[in-house]
Structures are given as C-alpha cells and as structure tokens.
C-alpha cells in the first residue's frame, strides 16, 4: 500500500464551492477507481486555501499508470481543476513503523 | 480533532538512522503527551529525504501550547532535530467530509 499526498492551493474565497466539488469528485470518480483503498481530505487551518488530499492505493502504478492514464482522471480534473490556484504538488509515501 | 502535518527534509544519506530516531522519539515522547490521539510517519518515494509526520491531536492547543511549551518538546527536538536539513514546515488541518 502507498499513500498519495496532493498538496492543493485553491483560489481564495472559493473554499465552500471547492469543498463540495472535491467531495463529489471523490465519491463519484475516485472511489470507483481500481486499486483505491481510501481517501481523506484535510483543510488547512493556518493556510485556509490549502488542502491536503491523501489517497491510499494498493500500488504506485494503480495511481500513476492505471488512474492517471484513464478517462476517469480527466473527469476528476474537470471537477477540481478549475479551483486550483497553481498545479498541485503530488508525491507518494510509504508508511514507517 | 485536528491533524498536524510536519513536512520534514533530512540530510541525504541518513534515512536509516532517522527512521530509528523518529520512531524512538514518537514511542518514547510523543505517545505520552496529553491530547495525543495517533501518529503516522510517511517516507517519501520520489523525494527520499522527505518525511511527512502526521499527528492527530484532540485540539490545536494540545499541540501548539501544551506540547510545544513543555520540556517534552525539547527532548523530542533533541532526538530528531540533528537530522533536519531545514526547519520542518508544520501546519494543521481539519478533516472534510
């Protein structure tokens, strides 16, 4: 299992709309992607236009190949992309301990 | 409940030592701090000297006041601080959905 962390900055003042959009995208699209284990959205307290989206995948390739190269990725980005103030910083992690 | 995320960059080549140190610090110190709910260490796959430490606290103040102003914080930093290549970026988050 690997953890994807997407560090997202949205346009200020659009938090309420984005909250709805990202949950819709996660429920309608991400939740149905093969290899998806779980997801969690975290909203910034100090940086109120920052979100950390954390997604657990069975393998790195389930995210980087199977999902990223599928039509579902385009559908997902169509929902959340318009809110992004800059390209999200996305990296992957393995649990320790 | 709030989530603390500490984005840590360590000196390259010291991952094995840091893995042991951070787990020791978490088990010996952080786990005993009042208001601590859970912790997880994530090691970077693309950025191999990057770690995301995620700690759940009952309230923001349990971290920022009670822990940060306690002797336990100094003990914790004495264990993990020598590995840091730069000051960690620490922010707090609330879950959405």
N, CA and C atoms of all chains as a GROMACS GRO file, in nm:
protein
  582
    1UNK      N    1   0.084  -0.120   0.000
    1UNK     CA    2   0.000   0.000   0.000
    1UNK      C    3   0.087   0.125   0.000
    2UNK      N    4   0.050   0.224  -0.080
    2UNK     CA    5   0.124   0.351  -0.079
    2UNK      C    6   0.025   0.466  -0.057
    3UNK      N    7   0.080   0.577  -0.007
    3UNK     CA    8  -0.002   0.694   0.020
    3UNK      C    9   0.033   0.804  -0.081
    4UNK      N   10  -0.067   0.851  -0.153
    4UNK     CA   11  -0.052   0.970  -0.237
    4UNK      C   12  -0.092   1.091  -0.154
    5UNK      N   13  -0.008   1.195  -0.155
    5UNK     CA   14  -0.044   1.320  -0.090
    5UNK      C   15  -0.040   1.431  -0.194
    6UNK      N   16  -0.156   1.491  -0.217
    6UNK     CA   17  -0.165   1.603  -0.312
    6UNK      C   18  -0.182   1.731  -0.231
    7UNK      N   19  -0.085   1.821  -0.246
    7UNK     CA   20  -0.085   1.948  -0.173
    7UNK      C   21  -0.146   2.051  -0.268
    8UNK      N   22  -0.268   2.093  -0.234
    8UNK     CA   23  -0.351   2.173  -0.325
    8UNK      C   24  -0.369   2.314  -0.272
    9UNK      N   25  -0.352   2.413  -0.357
    9UNK     CA   26  -0.382   2.553  -0.323
    9UNK      C   27  -0.491   2.600  -0.418
   10UNK      N   28  -0.601   2.645  -0.361
   10UNK     CA   29  -0.711   2.692  -0.446
   10UNK      C   30  -0.720   2.844  -0.444
   11UNK      N   31  -0.799   2.897  -0.537
   11UNK     CA   32  -0.820   3.040  -0.540
   11UNK      C   33  -0.890   3.084  -0.411
   12UNK      N   34  -0.840   3.188  -0.345
   12UNK     CA   35  -0.900   3.233  -0.218
   12UNK      C   36  -1.049   3.265  -0.235
   13UNK      N   37  -1.123   3.236  -0.130
   13UNK     CA   38  -1.265   3.270  -0.128
   13UNK      C   39  -1.356   3.166  -0.192
   14UNK      N   40  -1.298   3.059  -0.246
   14UNK     CA   41  -1.381   2.958  -0.312
   14UNK      C   42  -1.387   2.826  -0.234
   15UNK      N   43  -1.355   2.835  -0.104
   15UNK     CA   44  -1.348   2.714  -0.022
   15UNK      C   45  -1.480   2.636  -0.018
   16UNK      N   46  -1.590   2.707   0.002
   16UNK     CA   47  -1.718   2.637   0.017
   16UNK      C   48  -1.754   2.561  -0.111
   17UNK      N   49  -1.731   2.625  -0.225
   17UNK     CA   50  -1.758   2.557  -0.353
   17UNK      C   51  -1.664   2.438  -0.373
   18UNK      N   52  -1.536   2.460  -0.337
   18UNK     CA   53  -1.439   2.352  -0.357
   18UNK      C   54  -1.467   2.234  -0.265
   19UNK      N   55  -1.508   2.263  -0.143
   19UNK     CA   56  -1.544   2.154  -0.050
   19UNK      C   57  -1.646   2.061  -0.115
   20UNK      N   58  -1.746   2.120  -0.176
   20UNK     CA   59  -1.849   2.039  -0.240
   20UNK      C   60  -1.793   1.966  -0.362
   21UNK      N   61  -1.713   2.037  -0.441
   21UNK     CA   62  -1.662   1.978  -0.565
   21UNK      C   63  -1.569   1.861  -0.537
   22UNK      N   64  -1.477   1.878  -0.443
   22UNK     CA   65  -1.380   1.770  -0.421
   22UNK      C   66  -1.449   1.646  -0.362
   23UNK      N   67  -1.547   1.667  -0.275
   23UNK     CA   68  -1.619   1.551  -0.220
   23UNK      C   69  -1.698   1.481  -0.330
   24UNK      N   70  -1.756   1.560  -0.420
   24UNK     CA   71  -1.830   1.499  -0.532
   24UNK      C   72  -1.735   1.419  -0.620
   25UNK      N   73  -1.622   1.476  -0.652
   25UNK     CA   74  -1.525   1.405  -0.737
   25UNK      C   75  -1.473   1.278  -0.671
   26UNK      N   76  -1.450   1.285  -0.542
   26UNK     CA   77  -1.400   1.167  -0.470
   26UNK      C   78  -1.507   1.057  -0.466
   27UNK      N   79  -1.631   1.099  -0.437
   27UNK     CA   80  -1.737   0.999  -0.425
   27UNK      C   81  -1.777   0.942  -0.561
   28UNK      N   82  -1.785   1.029  -0.661
   28UNK     CA   83  -1.835   0.984  -0.791
   28UNK      C   84  -1.727   0.918  -0.876
   29UNK      N   85  -1.602   0.960  -0.861
   29UNK     CA   86  -1.498   0.912  -0.954
   29UNK      C   87  -1.389   0.834  -0.881
   30UNK      N   88  -1.320   0.899  -0.788
   30UNK     CA   89  -1.204   0.835  -0.726
   30UNK      C   90  -1.243   0.705  -0.655
   31UNK      N   91  -1.355   0.706  -0.584
   31UNK     CA   92  -1.394   0.588  -0.507
   31UNK      C   93  -1.412   0.464  -0.593
   32UNK      N   94  -1.435   0.485  -0.724
   32UNK     CA   95  -1.461   0.371  -0.814
   32UNK      C   96  -1.338   0.325  -0.890
   33UNK      N   97  -1.225   0.389  -0.869
   33UNK     CA   98  -1.104   0.356  -0.945
   33UNK      C   99  -1.042   0.228  -0.889
   34UNK      N  100  -1.008   0.131  -0.975
   34UNK     CA  101  -0.944   0.008  -0.926
   34UNK      C  102  -0.814   0.040  -0.851
   35UNK      N  103  -0.794  -0.029  -0.740
   35UNK     CA  104  -0.671  -0.009  -0.662
   35UNK      C  105  -0.685   0.095  -0.553
   36UNK      N  106  -0.800   0.165  -0.550
   36UNK     CA  107  -0.825   0.266  -0.447
   36UNK      C  108  -0.856   0.195  -0.315
   37UNK      N  109  -0.788   0.235  -0.208
   37UNK     CA  110  -0.817   0.178  -0.076
   37UNK      C  111  -0.900   0.276   0.007
   38UNK      N  112  -0.853   0.402   0.017
   38UNK     CA  113  -0.927   0.500   0.098
   38UNK      C  114  -0.882   0.641   0.060
   39UNK      N  115  -0.960   0.740   0.100
   39UNK     CA  116  -0.921   0.879   0.078
   39UNK      C  117  -0.962   0.963   0.197
   40UNK      N  118  -0.894   1.076   0.212
   40UNK     CA  119  -0.925   1.171   0.318
   40UNK      C  120  -0.888   1.311   0.271
   41UNK      N  121  -0.976   1.406   0.293
   41UNK     CA  122  -0.948   1.546   0.258
   41UNK      C  123  -0.923   1.623   0.386
   42UNK      N  124  -0.814   1.701   0.388
   42UNK     CA  125  -0.779   1.782   0.504
   42UNK      C  126  -0.772   1.928   0.463
   43UNK      N  127  -0.843   2.013   0.538
   43UNK     CA  128  -0.849   2.156   0.508
   43UNK      C  129  -0.754   2.233   0.599
   44UNK      N  130  -0.677   2.322   0.541
   44UNK     CA  131  -0.580   2.397   0.618
   44UNK      C  132  -0.642   2.490   0.720
   45UNK      N  133  -0.583   2.493   0.840
   45UNK     CA  134  -0.627   2.586   0.944
   45UNK      C  135  -0.550   2.718   0.931
   46UNK      N  136  -0.417   2.711   0.921
   46UNK     CA  137  -0.338   2.834   0.905
   46UNK      C  138  -0.350   2.888   0.761
   47UNK      N  139  -0.340   2.798   0.665
   47UNK     CA  140  -0.349   2.835   0.523
   47UNK      C  141  -0.486   2.791   0.474
   48UNK      N  142  -0.581   2.885   0.476
   48UNK     CA  143  -0.720   2.845   0.455
   48UNK      C  144  -0.753   2.810   0.310
   49UNK      N  145  -0.663   2.839   0.218
   49UNK     CA  146  -0.686   2.795   0.080
   49UNK      C  147  -0.600   2.673   0.043
   50UNK      N  148  -0.547   2.607   0.147
   50UNK     CA  149  -0.466   2.487   0.126
   50UNK      C  150  -0.543   2.362   0.167
   51UNK      N  151  -0.532   2.258   0.086
   51UNK     CA  152  -0.592   2.129   0.116
   51UNK      C  153  -0.486   2.022   0.096
   52UNK      N  154  -0.487   1.924   0.183
   52UNK     CA  155  -0.404   1.804   0.162
   52UNK      C  156  -0.500   1.689   0.136
   53UNK      N  157  -0.493   1.639   0.013
   53UNK     CA  158  -0.573   1.522  -0.023
   53UNK      C  159  -0.484   1.399  -0.009
   54UNK      N  160  -0.528   1.306   0.073
   54UNK     CA  161  -0.449   1.184   0.097
   54UNK      C  162  -0.527   1.064   0.046
   55UNK      N  163  -0.463   0.989  -0.044
   55UNK     CA  164  -0.529   0.873  -0.103
   55UNK      C  165  -0.438   0.751  -0.088
   56UNK      N  166  -0.494   0.646  -0.033
   56UNK     CA  167  -0.420   0.519  -0.024
   56UNK      C  168  -0.453   0.433  -0.145
   57UNK      N  169  -0.345   0.385  -0.210
   57UNK     CA  170  -0.359   0.299  -0.329
   57UNK      C  171  -0.291   0.165  -0.299
   58UNK      N  172  -0.339   0.062  -0.367
   58UNK     CA  173  -0.276  -0.070  -0.348
   58UNK      C  174  -0.130  -0.067  -0.392
   59UNK      N  175  -0.103  -0.006  -0.507
   59UNK     CA  176   0.034   0.007  -0.556
   59UNK      C  177   0.051   0.146  -0.618
   60UNK      N  178   0.176   0.186  -0.637
   60UNK     CA  179   0.205   0.314  -0.701
   60UNK      C  180   0.144   0.320  -0.842
   61UNK      N  181   0.152   0.209  -0.914
   61UNK     CA  182   0.105   0.207  -1.052
   61UNK      C  183  -0.048   0.220  -1.064
   62UNK      N  184  -0.120   0.176  -0.960
   62UNK     CA  185  -0.264   0.197  -0.964
   62UNK      C  186  -0.296   0.346  -0.977
   63UNK      N  187  -0.213   0.431  -0.915
   63UNK     CA  188  -0.234   0.575  -0.928
   63UNK      C  189  -0.170   0.631  -1.054
   64UNK      N  190  -0.038   0.605  -1.068
   64UNK     CA  191   0.038   0.678  -1.171
   64UNK      C  192   0.010   0.629  -1.312
   65UNK      N  193  -0.025   0.503  -1.326
   65UNK     CA  194  -0.049   0.448  -1.460
   65UNK      C  195  -0.199   0.428  -1.482
   66UNK      N  196  -0.258   0.337  -1.403
   66UNK     CA  197  -0.396   0.298  -1.430
   66UNK      C  198  -0.493   0.416  -1.420
   67UNK      N  199  -0.478   0.497  -1.313
   67UNK     CA  200  -0.572   0.609  -1.297
   67UNK      C  201  -0.532   0.727  -1.384
   68UNK      N  202  -0.406   0.768  -1.377
   68UNK     CA  203  -0.364   0.889  -1.446
   68UNK      C  204  -0.385   0.881  -1.598
   69UNK      N  205  -0.379   0.760  -1.651
   69UNK     CA  206  -0.393   0.744  -1.796
   69UNK      C  207  -0.534   0.701  -1.836
   70UNK      N  208  -0.627   0.712  -1.744
   70UNK     CA  209  -0.765   0.670  -1.773
   70UNK      C  210  -0.853   0.792  -1.798
   71UNK      N  211  -0.967   0.772  -1.863
   71UNK     CA  212  -1.062   0.883  -1.880
   71UNK      C  213  -1.111   0.938  -1.746
   72UNK      N  214  -1.112   0.853  -1.643
   72UNK     CA  215  -1.158   0.898  -1.511
   72UNK      C  216  -1.073   1.014  -1.460
   73UNK      N  217  -0.944   1.013  -1.492
   73UNK     CA  218  -0.856   1.123  -1.447
   73UNK      C  219  -0.900   1.256  -1.508
   74UNK      N  220  -0.936   1.253  -1.634
   74UNK     CA  221  -0.982   1.376  -1.700
   74UNK      C  222  -1.112   1.426  -1.638
   75UNK      N  223  -1.200   1.332  -1.603
   75UNK     CA  224  -1.329   1.369  -1.541
   75UNK      C  225  -1.303   1.433  -1.404
   76UNK      N  226  -1.211   1.372  -1.329
   76UNK     CA  227  -1.175   1.423  -1.196
   76UNK      C  228  -1.117   1.564  -1.206
   77UNK      N  229  -1.023   1.583  -1.299
   77UNK     CA  230  -0.959   1.713  -1.312
   77UNK      C  231  -1.058   1.819  -1.362
   78UNK      N  232  -1.157   1.779  -1.438
   78UNK     CA  233  -1.259   1.874  -1.485
   78UNK      C  234  -1.340   1.929  -1.367
   79UNK      N  235  -1.356   1.845  -1.264
   79UNK     CA  236  -1.434   1.886  -1.146
   79UNK      C  237  -1.351   1.975  -1.053
   80UNK      N  238  -1.229   1.932  -1.024
   80UNK     CA  239  -1.150   2.004  -0.922
   80UNK      C  240  -1.051   2.105  -0.980
   81UNK      N  241  -1.006   2.081  -1.103
   81UNK     CA  242  -0.901   2.164  -1.163
   81UNK      C  243  -0.931   2.313  -1.168
   82UNK      N  244  -1.056   2.353  -1.199
   82UNK     CA  245  -1.085   2.497  -1.211
   82UNK      C  246  -1.061   2.576  -1.083
   83UNK      N  247  -1.054   2.506  -0.969
   83UNK     CA  248  -1.033   2.576  -0.842
   83UNK      C  249  -0.885   2.595  -0.809
   84UNK      N  250  -0.797   2.522  -0.878
   84UNK     CA  251  -0.654   2.524  -0.842
   84UNK      C  252  -0.592   2.659  -0.875
   85UNK      N  253  -0.524   2.717  -0.775
   85UNK     CA  254  -0.451   2.842  -0.797
   85UNK      C  255  -0.316   2.816  -0.862
   86UNK      N  256  -0.268   2.692  -0.849
   86UNK     CA  257  -0.140   2.651  -0.908
   86UNK      C  258  -0.145   2.499  -0.920
   87UNK      N  259  -0.054   2.438  -0.997
   87UNK     CA  260  -0.057   2.292  -1.007
   87UNK      C  261  -0.031   2.228  -0.871
   88UNK      N  262  -0.112   2.130  -0.829
   88UNK     CA  263  -0.088   2.063  -0.701
   88UNK      C  264   0.049   1.994  -0.700
   89UNK      N  265   0.109   1.988  -0.582
   89UNK     CA  266   0.234   1.913  -0.564
   89UNK      C  267   0.194   1.774  -0.517
   90UNK      N  268   0.223   1.674  -0.598
   90UNK     CA  269   0.180   1.537  -0.567
   90UNK      C  270   0.302   1.447  -0.553
   91UNK      N  271   0.313   1.381  -0.437
   91UNK     CA  272   0.418   1.280  -0.418
   91UNK      C  273   0.357   1.160  -0.346
   92UNK      N  274   0.438   1.053  -0.342
   92UNK     CA  275   0.392   0.927  -0.282
   92UNK      C  276   0.482   0.888  -0.165
   93UNK      N  277   0.423   0.816  -0.072
   93UNK     CA  278   0.491   0.784   0.053
   93UNK      C  279   0.461   0.640   0.094
   94UNK      N  280   0.557   0.587   0.172
   94UNK     CA  281   0.537   0.456   0.232
   94UNK      C  282   0.536   0.474   0.383
   95UNK      N  283   0.451   0.397   0.450
   95UNK     CA  284   0.444   0.406   0.596
   95UNK      C  285   0.570   0.350   0.661
   96UNK      N  286   0.606   0.407   0.773
   96UNK     CA  287   0.720   0.360   0.852
   96UNK      C  288   0.669   0.318   0.988
   97UNK      N  289   0.715   0.204   1.034
   97UNK     CA  290   0.681   0.161   1.170
   97UNK      C  291   0.545   0.096   1.178
   98UNK      N  292  -1.098   1.710   1.685
   98UNK     CA  293  -0.968   1.653   1.649
   98UNK      C  294  -0.906   1.732   1.534
   99UNK      N  295  -0.776   1.756   1.544
   99UNK     CA  296  -0.708   1.822   1.434
   99UNK      C  297  -0.585   1.739   1.395
  100UNK      N  298  -0.542   1.760   1.270
  100UNK     CA  299  -0.427   1.687   1.218
  100UNK      C  300  -0.310   1.783   1.201
  101UNK      N  301  -0.199   1.750   1.267
  101UNK     CA  302  -0.073   1.821   1.243
  101UNK      C  303   0.002   1.747   1.133
  102UNK      N  304   0.049   1.822   1.033
  102UNK     CA  305   0.136   1.762   0.930
  102UNK      C  306   0.268   1.836   0.931
  103UNK      N  307   0.375   1.762   0.960
  103UNK     CA  308   0.510   1.819   0.960
  103UNK      C  309   0.582   1.766   0.837
  104UNK      N  310   0.621   1.858   0.749
  104UNK     CA  311   0.689   1.823   0.624
  104UNK      C  312   0.839   1.839   0.651
  105UNK      N  313   0.907   1.725   0.658
  105UNK     CA  314   1.045   1.720   0.708
  105UNK      C  315   1.141   1.682   0.595
  106UNK      N  316   1.250   1.756   0.585
  106UNK     CA  317   1.358   1.720   0.490
  106UNK      C  318   1.483   1.694   0.573
  107UNK      N  319   1.539   1.575   0.559
  107UNK     CA  320   1.659   1.542   0.636
  107UNK      C  321   1.783   1.546   0.546
  108UNK      N  322   1.898   1.540   0.611
  108UNK     CA  323   2.023   1.535   0.536
  108UNK      C  324   2.028   1.405   0.455
  109UNK      N  325   2.060   1.412   0.327
  109UNK     CA  326   2.064   1.291   0.243
  109UNK      C  327   2.157   1.185   0.301
  110UNK      N  328   2.118   1.062   0.285
  110UNK     CA  329   2.203   0.951   0.327
  110UNK      C  330   2.187   0.909   0.471
  111UNK      N  331   2.101   0.981   0.546
  111UNK     CA  332   2.086   0.947   0.688
  111UNK      C  333   1.948   0.887   0.718
  112UNK      N  334   1.883   0.834   0.612
  112UNK     CA  335   1.747   0.782   0.629
  112UNK      C  336   1.738   0.669   0.732
  113UNK      N  337   1.831   0.575   0.726
  113UNK     CA  338   1.820   0.459   0.817
  113UNK      C  339   1.832   0.503   0.963
  114UNK      N  340   1.924   0.595   0.990
  114UNK     CA  341   1.939   0.646   1.126
  114UNK      C  342   1.815   0.725   1.170
  115UNK      N  343   1.764   0.806   1.076
  115UNK     CA  344   1.648   0.888   1.110
  115UNK      C  345   1.524   0.801   1.132
  116UNK      N  346   1.508   0.697   1.053
  116UNK     CA  347   1.395   0.605   1.074
  116UNK      C  348   1.393   0.557   1.218
  117UNK      N  349   1.507   0.518   1.268
  117UNK     CA  350   1.514   0.469   1.406
  117UNK      C  351   1.488   0.582   1.506
  118UNK      N  352   1.547   0.698   1.479
  118UNK     CA  353   1.535   0.810   1.573
  118UNK      C  354   1.391   0.859   1.584
  119UNK      N  355   1.325   0.876   1.470
  119UNK     CA  356   1.189   0.932   1.476
  119UNK      C  357   1.094   0.834   1.543
  120UNK      N  358   1.111   0.705   1.517
  120UNK     CA  359   1.025   0.607   1.583
  120UNK      C  360   1.051   0.605   1.734
  121UNK      N  361   1.177   0.619   1.770
  121UNK     CA  362   1.210   0.623   1.913
  121UNK      C  363   1.147   0.746   1.979
  122UNK      N  364   1.159   0.860   1.914
  122UNK     CA  365   1.101   0.983   1.968
  122UNK      C  366   0.950   0.975   1.979
  123UNK      N  367   0.888   0.916   1.879
  123UNK     CA  368   0.742   0.904   1.882
  123UNK      C  369   0.698   0.810   1.993
  124UNK      N  370   0.767   0.699   2.004
  124UNK     CA  371   0.726   0.600   2.104
  124UNK      C  372   0.758   0.646   2.246
  125UNK      N  373   0.874   0.707   2.263
  125UNK     CA  374   0.918   0.743   2.399
  125UNK      C  375   0.861   0.876   2.447
  126UNK      N  376   0.837   0.967   2.356
  126UNK     CA  377   0.796   1.102   2.398
  126UNK      C  378   0.656   1.139   2.349
  127UNK      N  379   0.639   1.143   2.217
  127UNK     CA  380   0.512   1.193   2.162
  127UNK      C  381   0.393   1.110   2.210
  128UNK      N  382   0.408   0.979   2.216
  128UNK     CA  383   0.296   0.893   2.253
  128UNK      C  384   0.244   0.921   2.394
  129UNK      N  385   0.328   0.984   2.476
  129UNK     CA  386   0.289   1.008   2.616
  129UNK      C  387   0.236   1.149   2.640
  130UNK      N  388   0.231   1.231   2.535
  130UNK     CA  389   0.189   1.370   2.551
  130UNK      C  390   0.036   1.376   2.564
  131UNK      N  391  -0.015   1.449   2.664
  131UNK     CA  392  -0.161   1.462   2.678
  131UNK      C  393  -0.223   1.523   2.552
  132UNK      N  394  -0.335   1.467   2.510
  132UNK     CA  395  -0.404   1.518   2.391
  132UNK      C  396  -0.364   1.450   2.263
  133UNK      N  397  -0.264   1.361   2.270
  133UNK     CA  398  -0.220   1.285   2.153
  133UNK      C  399  -0.322   1.176   2.122
  134UNK      N  400  -0.367   1.170   1.997
  134UNK     CA  401  -0.459   1.063   1.958
  134UNK      C  402  -0.385   0.954   1.881
  135UNK      N  403  -0.308   0.993   1.778
  135UNK     CA  404  -0.238   0.893   1.697
  135UNK      C  405  -0.128   0.960   1.617
  136UNK      N  406  -0.033   0.881   1.566
  136UNK     CA  407   0.071   0.936   1.479
  136UNK      C  408   0.102   0.837   1.368
  137UNK      N  409   0.156   0.890   1.259
  137UNK     CA  410   0.197   0.807   1.146
  137UNK      C  411   0.313   0.877   1.077
  138UNK      N  412   0.415   0.800   1.044
  138UNK     CA  413   0.530   0.852   0.970
  138UNK      C  414   0.523   0.800   0.828
  139UNK      N  415   0.540   0.889   0.731
  139UNK     CA  416   0.538   0.852   0.590
  139UNK      C  417   0.669   0.893   0.525
  140UNK      N  418   0.733   0.796   0.457
  140UNK     CA  419   0.863   0.820   0.392
  140UNK      C  420   0.843   0.846   0.244
  141UNK      N  421   0.910   0.948   0.193
  141UNK     CA  422   0.893   0.984   0.053
  141UNK      C  423   0.947   0.879  -0.043
  142UNK      N  424   0.872   0.854  -0.148
  142UNK     CA  425   0.918   0.762  -0.254
  142UNK      C  426   0.996   0.841  -0.359
  143UNK      N  427   0.941   0.950  -0.409
  143UNK     CA  428   1.014   1.031  -0.509
  143UNK      C  429   1.126   1.113  -0.440
  144UNK      N  430   1.093   1.173  -0.328
  144UNK     CA  431   1.190   1.255  -0.251
  144UNK      C  432   1.233   1.172  -0.131
  145UNK      N  433   1.345   1.102  -0.146
  145UNK     CA  434   1.380   1.001  -0.046
  145UNK      C  435   1.430   1.060   0.085
  146UNK      N  436   1.458   1.191   0.088
  146UNK     CA  437   1.494   1.252   0.217
  146UNK      C  438   1.379   1.334   0.275
  147UNK      N  439   1.258   1.310   0.223
  147UNK     CA  440   1.139   1.379   0.272
  147UNK      C  441   1.053   1.284   0.355
  148UNK      N  442   1.003   1.334   0.466
  148UNK     CA  443   0.911   1.260   0.552
  148UNK      C  444   0.791   1.348   0.582
  149UNK      N  445   0.674   1.287   0.584
  149UNK     CA  446   0.555   1.357   0.634
  149UNK      C  447   0.514   1.290   0.764
  150UNK      N  448   0.527   1.366   0.872
  150UNK     CA  449   0.483   1.316   1.002
  150UNK      C  450   0.343   1.370   1.026
  151UNK      N  451   0.250   1.279   1.048
  151UNK     CA  452   0.110   1.319   1.071
  151UNK      C  453   0.069   1.280   1.212
  152UNK      N  454   0.025   1.379   1.288
  152UNK     CA  455  -0.014   1.354   1.426
  152UNK      C  456  -0.154   1.410   1.450
  153UNK      N  457  -0.240   1.325   1.503
  153UNK     CA  458  -0.375   1.369   1.540
  153UNK      C  459  -0.375   1.410   1.687
  154UNK      N  460  -0.429   1.532   1.711
  154UNK     CA  461  -0.440   1.586   1.846
  154UNK      C  462  -0.586   1.615   1.876
  155UNK      N  463  -0.617   1.609   2.005
  155UNK     CA  464  -0.757   1.638   2.044
  155UNK      C  465  -0.795   1.780   2.006
  156UNK      N  466  -0.705   1.876   2.033
  156UNK     CA  467  -0.729   2.016   1.996
  156UNK      C  468  -0.598   2.076   1.945
  157UNK      N  469  -0.609   2.190   1.878
  157UNK     CA  470  -0.490   2.261   1.829
  157UNK      C  471  -0.398   2.297   1.945
  158UNK      N  472  -0.456   2.338   2.056
  158UNK     CA  473  -0.377   2.384   2.171
  158UNK      C  474  -0.298   2.272   2.238
  159UNK      N  475  -0.350   2.149   2.228
  159UNK     CA  476  -0.272   2.038   2.283
  159UNK      C  477  -0.135   2.031   2.215
  160UNK      N  478  -0.130   2.066   2.087
  160UNK     CA  479  -0.002   2.066   2.017
  160UNK      C  480   0.072   2.197   2.037
  161UNK      N  481   0.005   2.307   2.004
  161UNK     CA  482   0.078   2.434   1.993
  161UNK      C  483   0.113   2.495   2.129
  162UNK      N  484   0.034   2.466   2.230
  162UNK     CA  485   0.061   2.524   2.362
  162UNK      C  486   0.116   2.416   2.456
  163UNK      N  487   0.034   2.317   2.486
  163UNK     CA  488   0.072   2.219   2.589
  163UNK      C  489   0.200   2.145   2.554
  164UNK      N  490   0.210   2.097   2.428
  164UNK     CA  491   0.331   2.021   2.392
  164UNK      C  492   0.448   2.114   2.359
  165UNK      N  493   0.424   2.213   2.274
  165UNK     CA  494   0.535   2.297   2.227
  165UNK      C  495   0.604   2.372   2.341
  166UNK      N  496   0.530   2.400   2.447
  166UNK     CA  497   0.588   2.475   2.558
  166UNK      C  498   0.629   2.385   2.675
  167UNK      N  499   0.635   2.255   2.649
  167UNK     CA  500   0.672   2.161   2.755
  167UNK      C  501   0.816   2.114   2.737
  168UNK      N  502   0.877   2.061   2.845
  168UNK     CA  503   1.012   2.003   2.830
  168UNK      C  504   1.015   1.888   2.730
  169UNK      N  505   0.901   1.819   2.714
  169UNK     CA  506   0.896   1.706   2.620
  169UNK      C  507   0.930   1.751   2.478
  170UNK      N  508   0.892   1.874   2.442
  170UNK     CA  509   0.923   1.924   2.308
  170UNK      C  510   1.073   1.935   2.288
  171UNK      N  511   1.143   1.982   2.388
  171UNK     CA  512   1.288   1.994   2.377
  171UNK      C  513   1.354   1.856   2.365
  172UNK      N  514   1.299   1.759   2.439
  172UNK     CA  515   1.353   1.622   2.432
  172UNK      C  516   1.331   1.563   2.292
  173UNK      N  517   1.213   1.587   2.238
  173UNK     CA  518   1.178   1.540   2.104
  173UNK      C  519   1.270   1.602   1.999
  174UNK      N  520   1.288   1.734   2.007
  174UNK     CA  521   1.374   1.801   1.908
  174UNK      C  522   1.521   1.761   1.922
  175UNK      N  523   1.561   1.725   2.043
  175UNK     CA  524   1.699   1.680   2.060
  175UNK      C  525   1.723   1.548   1.986
  176UNK      N  526   1.618   1.467   1.975
  176UNK     CA  527   1.631   1.336   1.908
  176UNK      C  528   1.626   1.352   1.756
  177UNK      N  529   1.528   1.428   1.707
  177UNK     CA  530   1.506   1.434   1.561
  177UNK      C  531   1.572   1.554   1.495
  178UNK      N  532   1.590   1.664   1.571
  178UNK     CA  533   1.640   1.788   1.513
  178UNK      C  534   1.773   1.778   1.439
  179UNK      N  535   1.870   1.700   1.491
  179UNK     CA  536   2.001   1.694   1.425
  179UNK      C  537   1.996   1.641   1.281
  180UNK      N  538   1.888   1.573   1.245
  180UNK     CA  539   1.877   1.517   1.110
  180UNK      C  540   1.817   1.617   1.010
  181UNK      N  541   1.753   1.723   1.061
  181UNK     CA  542   1.680   1.814   0.972
  181UNK      C  543   1.776   1.894   0.884
  182UNK      N  544   1.750   1.892   0.754
  182UNK     CA  545   1.830   1.971   0.661
  182UNK      C  546   1.783   2.116   0.659
  183UNK      N  547   1.659   2.138   0.702
  183UNK     CA  548   1.600   2.272   0.708
  183UNK      C  549   1.486   2.265   0.810
  184UNK      N  550   1.436   2.379   0.858
  184UNK     CA  551   1.325   2.373   0.954
  184UNK      C  552   1.202   2.307   0.890
  185UNK      N  553   1.139   2.212   0.958
  185UNK     CA  554   1.019   2.149   0.904
  185UNK      C  555   0.908   2.252   0.882
  186UNK      N  556   0.826   2.227   0.782
  186UNK     CA  557   0.706   2.310   0.760
  186UNK      C  558   0.591   2.240   0.830
  187UNK      N  559   0.536   2.306   0.931
  187UNK     CA  560   0.431   2.244   1.013
  187UNK      C  561   0.302   2.325   1.002
  188UNK      N  562   0.194   2.259   0.961
  188UNK     CA  563   0.064   2.324   0.962
  188UNK      C  564  -0.041   2.224   1.015
  189UNK      N  565  -0.159   2.278   1.041
  189UNK     CA  566  -0.268   2.197   1.098
  189UNK      C  567  -0.387   2.196   1.004
  190UNK      N  568  -0.463   2.086   1.015
  190UNK     CA  569  -0.574   2.063   0.921
  190UNK      C  570  -0.694   2.005   0.994
  191UNK      N  571  -0.809   2.032   0.932
  191UNK     CA  572  -0.933   1.970   0.979
  191UNK      C  573  -0.986   1.879   0.870
  192UNK      N  574  -1.040   1.766   0.910
  192UNK     CA  575  -1.096   1.674   0.811
  192UNK      C  576  -1.222   1.730   0.748
  193UNK      N  577  -1.242   1.696   0.621
  193UNK     CA  578  -1.363   1.737   0.547
  193UNK      C  579  -1.437   1.612   0.507
  194UNK      N  580  -1.568   1.612   0.526
  194UNK     CA  581  -1.648   1.501   0.477
  194UNK      C  582  -1.644   1.379   0.566
   0.00000   0.00000   0.00000
